[in-house]
Amino acid sequence: MLFIFYLLLPLAQAILYPYDTPSRQTKSLDGLWRFKLDPTAAGHEEEWYKSSLAGDDVMEMPVPCSFNDITTDASIRDYLGVVWYDRDFILPSAWIQENVVLRFGSVHFSAEVWIDGVWVGSHEGGHMAFEFQVSTLLNTETTKHRVTVAVNN
C-alpha cells in the first residue's frame, strides 16, 4: 500500500497543459532567452534578478532546451551548478485586469523565479510542470516585463 501512495502523490500535484479556450488565452515565452553561467554563485548576492542579464559572458539560449546539449563548449556542456535565464515579454493590455499565471513545462532540477526583480517563488523537482499566480506582481502601468529564472541542475 505504501508503494501506491508514492505512485499517486506526484499525480495529485500534476497540472494540466493549458490550451486556449473561449475563457483562457495563452502566450508562449519559448524562444531565445539571455543565459549566463554562475560558477562562483555570485548571482544571488549581486542580485542579477534585478536587471537584465548583461556582460560578455551572456549568451542567447533557446528555451525549451537542455543548455548542456546546445553548445560544443565543454565548460557549458559539462557544467553543473546555477545558471541564470531571463527574457522580456509584453503583457497584452487586455490581460491587465485578468488572472495571469506563469507556467513552466519543467525545469531540471530546481528553479527560483522573479518578475521584474520581485520574488515569485521556487520549485524543486525536474521534469514536472509548475506554475505561479503572478497577477499581483505585474505593474499595470507598463506592458513590458522581465522574467528571471535561476536554475540549479
N, C-alpha and C positions, 0 to 999 in steps of 0.2 A: 504494500500500500504506500509506503514512503516513496518508492520509485515513481508511482503515478503522480503524487503530489509535486515532485520536482519536475516531472514532464509537463504538467499542466501550468505551473507557475509562469513560465515565460509566455505561454499563450494568453494568460489572463492579462498580461501587460502589453500585448501586441496591439498595434493600431493599424487601422485600415489605410490603404493608399488613397489619397484624396483625388477625386475626379471633379471636373467642372459639372455643375448641375444648375438648374434654374435658381437655386438659393446659395450656391457656393462658386466662387471663382478662384482659380489658382494662378500663380505666377512662378515660373521656374527660375531659380538662381543658378542653374547649371551654366557652365561656360568657363572662361578664363578668370581665375582669381589671383590676387597677389599672394605670394608664397615666400616664406622665409624660415630657414632652419634656426633653431635656438640651442646650439650645443653647450652654451655656457649658462643656460637657464636665466638669461637676463630679461626676457620679455615681460614677465610679471612685475619685476622690480622697477623696470624702466617704463612700465605702463604702455606697452606697444598698442594696446587696445584703444587708447585714447585718440589716436590719429591713424591715418592710412599708413600701412607698412611702407617704409622708404629705405633707400640705401642701395649700394652697388650689389649687395647680396640678395636683393629681392628679385624674384623671377615670376613669370606667369606660369600657372599650373592649371591644367584642365580639371574641372570638377563635374561629375564624379570621376575619380581615378584613384589608384594607389600610387602616391608620389614615388615610391621605391621602384616602380616599374616603368616610369616615364623617361627617365634620363639614363644615359650610359655613364654618367659621372659616379664613380664608386663612393664618393663622400655623401652623395644623396641616396644612391641605390642601397647602400648598406647602413644607412643612418637609423639609429634607434634613439628616441627621445622626443622632446617637444618641438613641434613645428607650428607655425602661425599661418593662417589664411585670412584674407579679408577681401571684400569687394563692396562696391557701391551699388545701390539699387534705387529705383524710382518707385515710390508707393503711389499707385493710382489714386487720384484725388477722390474718386468715388469710394475708396476704402477708408477714408479718414475717420468716419463715424462707425465703422464696421469692426467686427471681431477679427483680429488678424493673428494668425498662428504661424510660427516659423517651424517648419518640419524638416528634419534630416532623415534621409533614407537609411543611413548608417554612418558611423564614424568609428574607426578602429584605433584605439581601444577606449580612450577617454577623451572627452571634449568639454571645453569651457567656452561659453558664448557671451558676446557683448553686442548690443545695438547702440551705435553712436557713442561708444565708450561707457555705456551703462551695463552693468552686470545683468545677464538674463538668467543664466543657470548653468548646470553641468549635467553630464551624463557619462556613465561608465558601462561598457559592455559593447564590444564591436558587433557588427552585423545585425543590429536591432534598430528599427526606426524609433525616433523620439521627436518630441515637439515641445514648443514653449508658447504660451499665450503672450504676445508682445504688444497688444493694442495700447496699453497704458504707457509703454516706453517710447512710442513713436511721437516725435514732436509734430503736432499738426500744423505748425507754421511753415513747414517745408515738406516737399515730397521726396527730396534726396536724402538717403540714409546709408549707413555703412554697417555691415555685419562683420564681426571679427570672431574667429574661432581658433583657440589654442588646442592642439591635438597632441596627445602622447600615445605613440604606438607601442 
